[in-house]
Amino acid sequence: MFSGTGELNTFYCPMKSVNIQMSGTGFAYVYGVEGVHAILSGTGTICYRGPLLSQIISGPGSIRECIPEKTTEGPAQTTKESEHSSSESGQIMSRNQQLMMILTTTIVFLFF
């Protein structure tokens, strides 16, 4: 269940099956390898990847299939070691924050 205003992105954490119920405004990006069941009420958007098994929409929101954009990043152009370490540290923190959000979302999906 995702309620209120915000964004949830689990595209890079595929799950076997996803049951998402969203109300309010915002965006939810989910990836269900075997399928997605989506319920939406409000003005939000659910973007899914994988087969859509069922959908219920109440309000002006939308449920649509989305494929994440691939980005290509070249090697870091920094020459100072301290700048490189700082950048790498920022990437690790960002990745850890994403993993915590995915873990929290997975727990919510499993227990509710």
Rosetta constraint file for C-alpha pairs under 8 A:
AtomPair CA 1 CA 20 HARMONIC 5.99 0.50
AtomPair CA 1 CA 21 HARMONIC 4.72 0.50
AtomPair CA 1 CA 22 HARMONIC 5.72 0.50
AtomPair CA 1 CA 108 HARMONIC 7.02 0.50
AtomPair CA 1 CA 109 HARMONIC 7.01 0.50
AtomPair CA 1 CA 112 HARMONIC 7.21 0.50
AtomPair CA 2 CA 20 HARMONIC 7.49 0.50
AtomPair CA 2 CA 21 HARMONIC 6.19 0.50
AtomPair CA 2 CA 22 HARMONIC 4.63 0.50
AtomPair CA 2 CA 23 HARMONIC 6.48 0.50
AtomPair CA 3 CA 22 HARMONIC 5.63 0.50
AtomPair CA 3 CA 23 HARMONIC 4.86 0.50
AtomPair CA 3 CA 24 HARMONIC 5.80 0.50
AtomPair CA 4 CA 23 HARMONIC 6.41 0.50
AtomPair CA 4 CA 24 HARMONIC 4.76 0.50
AtomPair CA 4 CA 25 HARMONIC 6.16 0.50
AtomPair CA 4 CA 26 HARMONIC 7.54 0.50
AtomPair CA 5 CA 24 HARMONIC 6.13 0.50
AtomPair CA 5 CA 25 HARMONIC 4.94 0.50
AtomPair CA 5 CA 26 HARMONIC 5.09 0.50
AtomPair CA 6 CA 25 HARMONIC 7.10 0.50
AtomPair CA 6 CA 26 HARMONIC 4.86 0.50
AtomPair CA 6 CA 27 HARMONIC 6.59 0.50
AtomPair CA 7 CA 26 HARMONIC 5.60 0.50
AtomPair CA 7 CA 27 HARMONIC 4.80 0.50
AtomPair CA 7 CA 28 HARMONIC 5.68 0.50
AtomPair CA 8 CA 27 HARMONIC 6.35 0.50
AtomPair CA 8 CA 28 HARMONIC 4.59 0.50
AtomPair CA 8 CA 29 HARMONIC 6.01 0.50
AtomPair CA 9 CA 28 HARMONIC 5.92 0.50
AtomPair CA 9 CA 29 HARMONIC 4.64 0.50
AtomPair CA 9 CA 30 HARMONIC 6.43 0.50
AtomPair CA 9 CA 102 HARMONIC 7.75 0.50
AtomPair CA 10 CA 14 HARMONIC 7.00 0.50
AtomPair CA 10 CA 29 HARMONIC 5.80 0.50
AtomPair CA 10 CA 30 HARMONIC 5.04 0.50
AtomPair CA 10 CA 31 HARMONIC 6.50 0.50
AtomPair CA 10 CA 102 HARMONIC 6.14 0.50
AtomPair CA 11 CA 29 HARMONIC 5.92 0.50
AtomPair CA 11 CA 30 HARMONIC 5.27 0.50
AtomPair CA 11 CA 31 HARMONIC 5.19 0.50
AtomPair CA 11 CA 49 HARMONIC 7.48 0.50
AtomPair CA 11 CA 68 HARMONIC 7.39 0.50
AtomPair CA 12 CA 31 HARMONIC 7.69 0.50
AtomPair CA 13 CA 31 HARMONIC 7.15 0.50
AtomPair CA 13 CA 102 HARMONIC 7.11 0.50
AtomPair CA 14 CA 30 HARMONIC 7.68 0.50
AtomPair CA 14 CA 31 HARMONIC 4.99 0.50
AtomPair CA 14 CA 32 HARMONIC 5.90 0.50
AtomPair CA 14 CA 33 HARMONIC 6.36 0.50
AtomPair CA 15 CA 31 HARMONIC 6.27 0.50
AtomPair CA 15 CA 32 HARMONIC 5.04 0.50
AtomPair CA 15 CA 33 HARMONIC 6.06 0.50
AtomPair CA 16 CA 32 HARMONIC 5.49 0.50
AtomPair CA 16 CA 33 HARMONIC 5.09 0.50
AtomPair CA 16 CA 34 HARMONIC 5.49 0.50
AtomPair CA 16 CA 35 HARMONIC 7.30 0.50
AtomPair CA 17 CA 32 HARMONIC 4.74 0.50
AtomPair CA 17 CA 33 HARMONIC 6.32 0.50
AtomPair CA 17 CA 34 HARMONIC 5.49 0.50
AtomPair CA 17 CA 35 HARMONIC 5.17 0.50
AtomPair CA 17 CA 36 HARMONIC 6.01 0.50
AtomPair CA 18 CA 30 HARMONIC 7.35 0.50
AtomPair CA 18 CA 31 HARMONIC 7.16 0.50
AtomPair CA 18 CA 32 HARMONIC 5.13 0.50
AtomPair CA 18 CA 35 HARMONIC 6.47 0.50
AtomPair CA 18 CA 36 HARMONIC 4.80 0.50
AtomPair CA 18 CA 37 HARMONIC 6.15 0.50
AtomPair CA 18 CA 109 HARMONIC 7.66 0.50
AtomPair CA 19 CA 36 HARMONIC 6.02 0.50
AtomPair CA 19 CA 37 HARMONIC 4.74 0.50
AtomPair CA 19 CA 38 HARMONIC 6.04 0.50
AtomPair CA 19 CA 109 HARMONIC 6.89 0.50
AtomPair CA 20 CA 36 HARMONIC 7.68 0.50
AtomPair CA 20 CA 37 HARMONIC 6.29 0.50
AtomPair CA 20 CA 38 HARMONIC 4.99 0.50
AtomPair CA 20 CA 39 HARMONIC 6.27 0.50
AtomPair CA 20 CA 109 HARMONIC 7.41 0.50
AtomPair CA 21 CA 38 HARMONIC 5.95 0.50
AtomPair CA 21 CA 39 HARMONIC 4.62 0.50
AtomPair CA 21 CA 40 HARMONIC 5.92 0.50
AtomPair CA 22 CA 38 HARMONIC 8.00 0.50
AtomPair CA 22 CA 39 HARMONIC 6.26 0.50
AtomPair CA 22 CA 40 HARMONIC 4.94 0.50
AtomPair CA 22 CA 41 HARMONIC 6.38 0.50
AtomPair CA 22 CA 44 HARMONIC 7.63 0.50
AtomPair CA 22 CA 46 HARMONIC 7.95 0.50
AtomPair CA 23 CA 40 HARMONIC 5.86 0.50
AtomPair CA 23 CA 41 HARMONIC 4.74 0.50
AtomPair CA 23 CA 42 HARMONIC 5.42 0.50
AtomPair CA 23 CA 43 HARMONIC 7.90 0.50
AtomPair CA 23 CA 44 HARMONIC 7.13 0.50
AtomPair CA 24 CA 41 HARMONIC 6.65 0.50
AtomPair CA 24 CA 42 HARMONIC 4.75 0.50
AtomPair CA 24 CA 43 HARMONIC 6.07 0.50
AtomPair CA 24 CA 44 HARMONIC 6.01 0.50
AtomPair CA 25 CA 42 HARMONIC 6.28 0.50
AtomPair CA 25 CA 43 HARMONIC 5.04 0.50
AtomPair CA 25 CA 44 HARMONIC 4.17 0.50
AtomPair CA 25 CA 45 HARMONIC 7.60 0.50
AtomPair CA 26 CA 43 HARMONIC 7.51 0.50
AtomPair CA 26 CA 44 HARMONIC 4.73 0.50
AtomPair CA 26 CA 45 HARMONIC 6.38 0.50
AtomPair CA 27 CA 44 HARMONIC 5.78 0.50
AtomPair CA 27 CA 45 HARMONIC 4.89 0.50
AtomPair CA 27 CA 46 HARMONIC 5.87 0.50
AtomPair CA 27 CA 47 HARMONIC 7.43 0.50
AtomPair CA 28 CA 45 HARMONIC 6.40 0.50
AtomPair CA 28 CA 46 HARMONIC 4.81 0.50
AtomPair CA 28 CA 47 HARMONIC 6.05 0.50
AtomPair CA 29 CA 46 HARMONIC 6.02 0.50
AtomPair CA 29 CA 47 HARMONIC 4.71 0.50
AtomPair CA 29 CA 48 HARMONIC 5.71 0.50
AtomPair CA 30 CA 46 HARMONIC 7.65 0.50
AtomPair CA 30 CA 47 HARMONIC 6.41 0.50
AtomPair CA 30 CA 48 HARMONIC 4.89 0.50
AtomPair CA 30 CA 49 HARMONIC 6.30 0.50
AtomPair CA 31 CA 36 HARMONIC 7.51 0.50
AtomPair CA 31 CA 48 HARMONIC 5.70 0.50
AtomPair CA 31 CA 49 HARMONIC 4.58 0.50
AtomPair CA 31 CA 50 HARMONIC 6.00 0.50
AtomPair CA 32 CA 36 HARMONIC 5.35 0.50
AtomPair CA 32 CA 48 HARMONIC 7.59 0.50
AtomPair CA 32 CA 49 HARMONIC 6.30 0.50
AtomPair CA 32 CA 50 HARMONIC 5.22 0.50
AtomPair CA 32 CA 51 HARMONIC 7.34 0.50
AtomPair CA 33 CA 49 HARMONIC 7.64 0.50
AtomPair CA 33 CA 50 HARMONIC 5.27 0.50
AtomPair CA 33 CA 51 HARMONIC 7.41 0.50
AtomPair CA 34 CA 50 HARMONIC 6.61 0.50
AtomPair CA 34 CA 51 HARMONIC 6.61 0.50
AtomPair CA 35 CA 50 HARMONIC 5.58 0.50
AtomPair CA 35 CA 51 HARMONIC 4.64 0.50
AtomPair CA 35 CA 52 HARMONIC 5.66 0.50
AtomPair CA 35 CA 53 HARMONIC 5.76 0.50
AtomPair CA 36 CA 48 HARMONIC 7.25 0.50
AtomPair CA 36 CA 49 HARMONIC 7.93 0.50
AtomPair CA 36 CA 50 HARMONIC 6.73 0.50
AtomPair CA 36 CA 51 HARMONIC 6.17 0.50
AtomPair CA 36 CA 52 HARMONIC 4.87 0.50
AtomPair CA 36 CA 53 HARMONIC 5.53 0.50
AtomPair CA 36 CA 54 HARMONIC 6.99 0.50
AtomPair CA 37 CA 52 HARMONIC 6.41 0.50
AtomPair CA 37 CA 53 HARMONIC 5.50 0.50
AtomPair CA 37 CA 54 HARMONIC 4.81 0.50
AtomPair CA 37 CA 55 HARMONIC 5.99 0.50
AtomPair CA 38 CA 46 HARMONIC 7.70 0.50
AtomPair CA 38 CA 52 HARMONIC 7.92 0.50
AtomPair CA 38 CA 54 HARMONIC 6.22 0.50
AtomPair CA 38 CA 55 HARMONIC 4.75 0.50
AtomPair CA 38 CA 56 HARMONIC 6.49 0.50
AtomPair CA 38 CA 63 HARMONIC 7.67 0.50
AtomPair CA 39 CA 55 HARMONIC 5.63 0.50
AtomPair CA 39 CA 56 HARMONIC 4.73 0.50
AtomPair CA 39 CA 57 HARMONIC 6.06 0.50
AtomPair CA 40 CA 44 HARMONIC 7.37 0.50
AtomPair CA 40 CA 45 HARMONIC 7.87 0.50
AtomPair CA 40 CA 46 HARMONIC 7.56 0.50
AtomPair CA 40 CA 55 HARMONIC 7.89 0.50
AtomPair CA 40 CA 56 HARMONIC 6.18 0.50
AtomPair CA 40 CA 57 HARMONIC 4.87 0.50
AtomPair CA 40 CA 58 HARMONIC 6.17 0.50
AtomPair CA 40 CA 59 HARMONIC 7.92 0.50
AtomPair CA 40 CA 61 HARMONIC 6.98 0.50
AtomPair CA 40 CA 62 HARMONIC 7.65 0.50
AtomPair CA 40 CA 63 HARMONIC 7.64 0.50
AtomPair CA 41 CA 57 HARMONIC 5.87 0.50
AtomPair CA 41 CA 58 HARMONIC 4.52 0.50
AtomPair CA 41 CA 59 HARMONIC 5.57 0.50
AtomPair CA 41 CA 61 HARMONIC 6.88 0.50
AtomPair CA 42 CA 58 HARMONIC 6.54 0.50
AtomPair CA 42 CA 59 HARMONIC 5.00 0.50
AtomPair CA 42 CA 60 HARMONIC 6.34 0.50
AtomPair CA 42 CA 61 HARMONIC 5.69 0.50
AtomPair CA 43 CA 59 HARMONIC 6.38 0.50
AtomPair CA 43 CA 60 HARMONIC 5.21 0.50
AtomPair CA 43 CA 61 HARMONIC 4.06 0.50
AtomPair CA 43 CA 62 HARMONIC 7.55 0.50
AtomPair CA 44 CA 60 HARMONIC 7.94 0.50
AtomPair CA 44 CA 61 HARMONIC 4.85 0.50
AtomPair CA 44 CA 62 HARMONIC 6.67 0.50
AtomPair CA 45 CA 61 HARMONIC 5.61 0.50
AtomPair CA 45 CA 62 HARMONIC 4.88 0.50
AtomPair CA 45 CA 63 HARMONIC 5.78 0.50
AtomPair CA 45 CA 64 HARMONIC 7.71 0.50
AtomPair CA 46 CA 62 HARMONIC 6.40 0.50
AtomPair CA 46 CA 63 HARMONIC 4.72 0.50
AtomPair CA 46 CA 64 HARMONIC 6.40 0.50
AtomPair CA 47 CA 63 HARMONIC 5.98 0.50
AtomPair CA 47 CA 64 HARMONIC 5.11 0.50
AtomPair CA 47 CA 65 HARMONIC 5.53 0.50
AtomPair CA 47 CA 66 HARMONIC 5.44 0.50
AtomPair CA 48 CA 52 HARMONIC 7.73 0.50
AtomPair CA 48 CA 63 HARMONIC 7.56 0.50
AtomPair CA 48 CA 64 HARMONIC 6.31 0.50
AtomPair CA 48 CA 65 HARMONIC 4.94 0.50
AtomPair CA 48 CA 66 HARMONIC 5.67 0.50
AtomPair CA 48 CA 67 HARMONIC 7.99 0.50
AtomPair CA 49 CA 65 HARMONIC 5.85 0.50
AtomPair CA 49 CA 66 HARMONIC 5.91 0.50
AtomPair CA 49 CA 67 HARMONIC 6.49 0.50
AtomPair CA 50 CA 65 HARMONIC 7.99 0.50
AtomPair CA 55 CA 63 HARMONIC 7.72 0.50
AtomPair CA 57 CA 61 HARMONIC 7.04 0.50
AtomPair CA 57 CA 62 HARMONIC 7.25 0.50
AtomPair CA 57 CA 63 HARMONIC 7.75 0.50
AtomPair CA 76 CA 84 HARMONIC 7.63 0.50
AtomPair CA 78 CA 83 HARMONIC 6.59 0.50
AtomPair CA 78 CA 84 HARMONIC 6.17 0.50
AtomPair CA 79 CA 83 HARMONIC 7.71 0.50
AtomPair CA 79 CA 84 HARMONIC 7.63 0.50
AtomPair CA 80 CA 84 HARMONIC 6.50 0.50
AtomPair CA 81 CA 85 HARMONIC 6.17 0.50
AtomPair CA 82 CA 86 HARMONIC 6.13 0.50
AtomPair CA 83 CA 87 HARMONIC 6.14 0.50
AtomPair CA 84 CA 88 HARMONIC 6.08 0.50
AtomPair CA 85 CA 89 HARMONIC 5.97 0.50
AtomPair CA 86 CA 90 HARMONIC 6.19 0.50
AtomPair CA 87 CA 91 HARMONIC 6.33 0.50
AtomPair CA 88 CA 92 HARMONIC 6.28 0.50
AtomPair CA 89 CA 93 HARMONIC 6.25 0.50
AtomPair CA 90 CA 94 HARMONIC 6.10 0.50
AtomPair CA 91 CA 95 HARMONIC 6.09 0.50
AtomPair CA 92 CA 96 HARMONIC 6.10 0.50
AtomPair CA 93 CA 97 HARMONIC 6.17 0.50
AtomPair CA 94 CA 98 HARMONIC 6.31 0.50
AtomPair CA 95 CA 99 HARMONIC 6.20 0.50
AtomPair CA 96 CA 100 HARMONIC 6.19 0.50
AtomPair CA 97 CA 101 HARMONIC 6.29 0.50
AtomPair CA 98 CA 102 HARMONIC 6.19 0.50
AtomPair CA 99 CA 103 HARMONIC 6.03 0.50
AtomPair CA 100 CA 104 HARMONIC 6.08 0.50
AtomPair CA 101 CA 105 HARMONIC 6.07 0.50
AtomPair CA 102 CA 106 HARMONIC 6.03 0.50
AtomPair CA 103 CA 107 HARMONIC 6.23 0.50
AtomPair CA 104 CA 108 HARMONIC 6.26 0.50
AtomPair CA 105 CA 109 HARMONIC 6.16 0.50
AtomPair CA 106 CA 110 HARMONIC 6.12 0.50
AtomPair CA 107 CA 111 HARMONIC 6.16 0.50
AtomPair CA 108 CA 112 HARMONIC 5.76 0.50
